[in-house]
Every structure is written in C-alpha cells, then in structure tokens.
C-alpha cells in the first residue's frame, strides 16, 4: 500500500516549510512527499522532497489549487493507492497517515478525514480540537486522505474557478457530499492548522495576531458561490 502526500508551496518561510516537510518524513506509516512550487521553487526543498515540481510564472493566485491538482495527477500516474494533502503552513502529527490508513481498513471509506488542532502563525498552540472540522459539515484540505475510488474527484482542484480559492476546501467537501462518496472521520486532531483567521481567535477570546484575515473575505466568496445558479454550481462540483 503506497501513500503520497501532496503539498503546494508559495513563498512560505524556510522554518515553516521545514516543519511541514519534517512532519511528513516523521510519519509512522511510510509516505512519499510530492512538493509543488507555485512559481518560486526552493533548491533545498527540491533536494529534501521525495518528488518536486516547479510551476512556471509568479504564482497562480488560486490558494494552491493548481499545485494540488498537478501533484495529485503525478501520484495517480505513479500508481499510489492513497493521496493526502498538506498545506505548506500546516503539519501532521506522526500518526496522522497511520490513523487514516487504519480507518480505511476498518470502514472501506473512499475518503478518510482527521480532525485538526489550531495554532498561531508562529506555531504556538491555540486549541486542541476545532469542532468545525468534524468530517460531516466540513473537512479541511489538509485533513483529507483520498483512496482510489475517490481519485476521480482530484481534478476538481484544478478545475474550480480561481475566484473561489478562499473556499476551495468547502467546494471540494460539497463535491464529496453531493456525489455521495463514502467517508469516515477519525475524530483525532492529527493535523496541526496554522491559522490566520480572526474567527479562530475572536471565538476563543484571545488576542488576534497581526495580519489576521477578517471573516468578510470568506463570507464574500461564499456569497459569490451561493449567488451562482444551482445548475452552474452543479457543473463546478462535477468538474464540467
């Protein structure tokens, strides 16, 4: 059983990227890490990664979606049995992949998800368990592990309009649910999410970090999504 982890990256600091790479290398279940540079490749990343792809240009402004699609296409072509996604500013606990592989073996689910913990931009702990990422109403991009029966969903990362980048994970989750893909949720917060969203701080009554993203950005994107005709949303979810 072969598992790939796909990470698009775009000008993250070396410290942040190293934590991401080291967390994948430390998995108790062996994986291959595929890194996709969106216009700004780092030589040291190319040397450290199991696979490395450099996209041309200065970035595609789609929250890493093209990088995910291309990295996943490589993993599919190379015969991997399962594909996980990990954003470059997040990291996995050592048992993340192993726990999701075990969940798949127990349930046969085509998409397995973990919970997530919340951390400050510097990596400092904020909350042990985020109730939003419950694997029913929502699953974060970096919480997903796709198995072969769900690989047909992966091109959607590259097909969805770039304007919906800020809510790409919500659109992908809507596609999973609308197509009635079998899912299973571990409930274990094995993915560490580095948050710049104000809501995660305001809701917990703690000081917000500099550069925090207000809810308006995501809300405006959701409004644009909901304003689409139902048939148009359906086409996007089906990758048409």
C-alpha positions as CSV (number, residue, x, y, z in Angstrom):
1,X,0.0,0.0,0.0
2,X,1.6,3.3,-1.2
3,X,0.5,6.7,0.1
4,X,1.6,10.1,-1.3
5,X,1.3,13.4,0.4
6,X,0.9,16.4,-1.9
7,X,2.0,19.9,-0.8
8,X,1.8,23.1,-2.9
9,X,4.0,25.9,-1.6
10,X,4.4,29.6,-2.4
11,X,6.9,31.8,-0.6
12,X,6.5,30.3,2.9
13,X,9.4,30.9,5.2
14,X,12.1,28.2,5.4
15,X,11.2,27.5,9.1
16,X,7.5,26.9,8.2
17,X,8.4,24.7,5.2
18,X,10.9,22.7,7.1
19,X,8.3,21.9,9.8
20,X,5.9,20.7,7.1
21,X,8.5,18.5,5.4
22,X,9.8,17.1,8.7
23,X,6.3,16.2,9.9
24,X,5.8,14.1,6.7
25,X,9.2,12.5,7.0
26,X,8.3,11.6,10.6
27,X,5.1,9.6,9.7
28,X,5.0,6.2,11.3
29,X,3.4,5.0,8.1
30,X,5.9,5.5,5.2
31,X,4.8,8.0,2.6
32,X,6.2,9.8,-0.5
33,X,6.1,13.6,-0.3
34,X,5.3,15.5,-3.5
35,X,6.1,19.2,-3.3
36,X,4.8,21.6,-6.0
37,X,6.3,25.1,-6.1
38,X,3.9,27.7,-7.5
39,X,6.4,29.9,-9.2
40,X,9.1,30.3,-6.5
41,X,11.0,26.9,-6.2
42,X,13.5,26.5,-3.4
43,X,16.6,24.4,-4.2
44,X,16.7,22.9,-0.7
45,X,13.1,21.8,-0.9
46,X,13.8,20.1,-4.2
47,X,16.6,18.2,-2.5
48,X,14.6,17.3,0.6
49,X,11.3,16.2,-1.2
50,X,10.6,12.8,-2.5
51,X,9.2,14.4,-5.6
52,X,9.4,18.1,-6.7
53,X,7.6,20.0,-9.4
54,X,8.2,23.7,-10.2
55,X,5.3,25.5,-11.9
56,X,6.2,28.4,-14.2
57,X,5.2,32.1,-13.6
58,X,4.9,34.1,-10.4
59,X,2.0,32.1,-8.8
60,X,-1.5,31.3,-9.9
61,X,-3.5,33.1,-7.2
62,X,-5.7,30.1,-6.6
63,X,-4.7,29.1,-3.0
64,X,-2.6,26.3,-4.2
65,X,-5.3,24.5,-6.2
66,X,-3.3,24.1,-9.4
67,X,-0.4,22.7,-7.4
68,X,-2.7,20.2,-5.7
69,X,-4.1,19.1,-9.0
70,X,-0.8,18.6,-10.6
71,X,0.8,16.9,-7.6
72,X,-2.2,14.5,-7.4
73,X,-2.0,13.8,-11.1
74,X,1.6,12.7,-10.6
75,X,0.7,10.5,-7.7
76,X,-2.2,8.8,-9.7
77,X,0.1,8.3,-12.7
78,X,2.8,6.7,-10.4
79,X,0.3,4.2,-9.0
80,X,-0.2,5.4,-5.4
81,X,-3.1,3.8,-3.6
82,X,-4.0,6.8,-1.5
83,X,-3.3,10.6,-1.6
84,X,-3.2,13.0,1.3
85,X,-3.0,16.8,1.0
86,X,-1.0,19.0,3.3
87,X,-0.8,22.8,3.0
88,X,2.7,24.1,3.4
89,X,2.0,26.1,6.5
90,X,0.4,23.1,8.3
91,X,1.9,19.9,9.7
92,X,1.0,16.4,10.6
93,X,1.4,14.6,13.9
94,X,3.4,11.4,13.5
95,X,0.4,9.1,13.5
96,X,-1.7,11.1,11.0
97,X,-1.4,8.8,8.0
98,X,-1.3,5.6,10.0
99,X,-4.6,6.5,11.7
100,X,-6.3,7.3,8.4
101,X,-5.0,4.1,6.8
102,X,-6.3,2.1,9.8
103,X,-9.7,4.0,9.5
104,X,-9.9,3.0,5.8
105,X,-9.1,-0.6,6.6
106,X,-11.9,-0.7,9.2
107,X,-14.5,1.1,7.1
108,X,-13.6,0.9,3.4
109,X,-14.4,4.6,3.1
110,X,-13.1,6.2,-0.1
111,X,-12.3,9.5,1.7
112,X,-11.0,9.5,5.2
113,X,-10.6,12.6,7.3
114,X,-9.0,13.7,10.5
115,X,-9.8,16.5,13.0
116,X,-7.4,19.4,13.4
117,X,-5.8,21.4,16.2
118,X,-5.5,25.2,15.9
119,X,-2.2,27.0,16.2
120,X,-1.0,30.6,16.0
121,X,1.1,31.8,13.0
122,X,4.3,31.1,14.9
123,X,3.1,27.5,15.6
124,X,2.1,28.1,19.2
125,X,-0.8,26.0,20.4
126,X,-4.2,27.6,20.5
127,X,-6.9,24.9,20.7
128,X,-6.6,21.1,20.8
129,X,-9.7,20.4,18.8
130,X,-11.5,22.5,16.3
131,X,-15.2,21.5,16.3
132,X,-15.8,23.0,12.8
133,X,-13.7,20.3,11.1
134,X,-15.9,17.4,12.1
135,X,-15.9,15.4,8.9
136,X,-19.6,15.9,8.4
137,X,-20.2,19.6,7.8
138,X,-16.6,20.4,6.8
139,X,-13.2,18.8,6.4
140,X,-10.1,20.9,6.0
141,X,-8.0,20.3,2.9
142,X,-5.1,19.0,5.0
143,X,-7.4,16.6,6.8
144,X,-8.3,14.6,3.6
145,X,-7.0,11.2,2.5
146,X,-8.3,10.0,-0.8
147,X,-8.4,6.4,-1.8
148,X,-8.5,5.1,-5.4
149,X,-12.4,5.0,-5.6
150,X,-12.3,8.8,-5.0
151,X,-9.4,9.7,-7.3
152,X,-11.9,10.9,-9.9
153,X,-12.5,13.9,-7.6
154,X,-9.0,15.1,-7.7
155,X,-9.1,17.1,-11.0
156,X,-11.6,19.4,-9.4
157,X,-8.8,21.1,-7.5
158,X,-7.5,22.4,-10.8
159,X,-10.9,22.9,-12.5
160,X,-12.7,25.1,-10.0
161,X,-12.6,28.9,-10.8
162,X,-9.7,30.7,-9.1
163,X,-12.1,33.2,-7.6
164,X,-13.3,30.5,-5.2
165,X,-9.8,29.8,-4.0
166,X,-10.5,31.1,-0.4
167,X,-13.3,28.5,-0.1
168,X,-11.7,25.7,-2.2
169,X,-11.9,23.2,0.7
170,X,-15.6,23.9,1.2
171,X,-16.3,23.4,-2.5
172,X,-14.4,20.1,-2.5
173,X,-16.2,18.9,0.5
174,X,-19.5,19.9,-1.1
175,X,-18.5,17.8,-4.2
176,X,-17.7,14.8,-2.0
177,X,-21.0,15.1,-0.2
178,X,-23.1,15.8,-3.4
179,X,-21.6,12.7,-5.1
180,X,-22.4,10.6,-2.0
181,X,-18.8,9.4,-1.6
182,X,-18.4,7.1,1.4
183,X,-16.4,9.0,4.1
184,X,-15.1,8.2,7.5
185,X,-13.8,10.5,10.2
186,X,-11.2,9.6,12.7
187,X,-12.0,12.3,15.2
188,X,-8.3,12.6,16.0
189,X,-6.7,16.0,15.7
190,X,-3.7,14.7,13.9
191,X,-3.4,17.7,11.6
192,X,-2.0,21.0,13.0
193,X,-3.6,24.0,11.4
194,X,-1.6,27.3,11.5
195,X,-4.4,29.9,11.5
196,X,-4.5,33.5,10.3
197,X,-8.3,33.6,10.5
198,X,-9.7,36.2,13.0
199,X,-12.7,34.0,13.8
200,X,-10.4,31.4,15.5
201,X,-9.1,34.0,17.9
202,X,-12.2,36.1,18.5
203,X,-14.3,33.0,19.2
204,X,-11.8,31.8,21.8
205,X,-11.4,35.2,23.4
206,X,-7.7,35.6,22.8
207,X,-5.6,38.3,21.2
208,X,-5.5,38.2,17.4
209,X,-2.2,38.1,15.6
210,X,-1.1,40.8,13.2
211,X,-2.4,40.3,9.6
212,X,-5.4,38.3,10.8
213,X,-7.9,37.7,8.0
214,X,-11.4,39.1,8.8
215,X,-14.4,36.9,8.1
216,X,-15.5,39.3,5.3
217,X,-13.1,37.6,2.8
218,X,-14.6,34.2,3.1
219,X,-18.1,35.5,3.5
220,X,-17.9,37.5,0.3
221,X,-16.6,34.4,-1.5
222,X,-19.4,32.3,-0.1
223,X,-21.9,35.0,-1.3
224,X,-20.5,34.8,-4.8
225,X,-20.7,31.0,-4.7
226,X,-24.3,31.0,-3.4
227,X,-25.3,33.6,-6.0
228,X,-24.5,31.2,-8.8
229,X,-27.4,29.4,-10.4
230,X,-27.8,26.0,-9.0
231,X,-27.0,24.4,-12.4
232,X,-23.7,26.4,-12.5
233,X,-22.7,25.3,-9.0
234,X,-23.6,21.7,-10.0
235,X,-21.3,21.9,-13.1
236,X,-18.4,23.1,-11.0
237,X,-18.9,20.3,-8.4
238,X,-19.0,17.8,-11.3
239,X,-15.9,19.3,-12.8
240,X,-17.6,20.3,-16.0
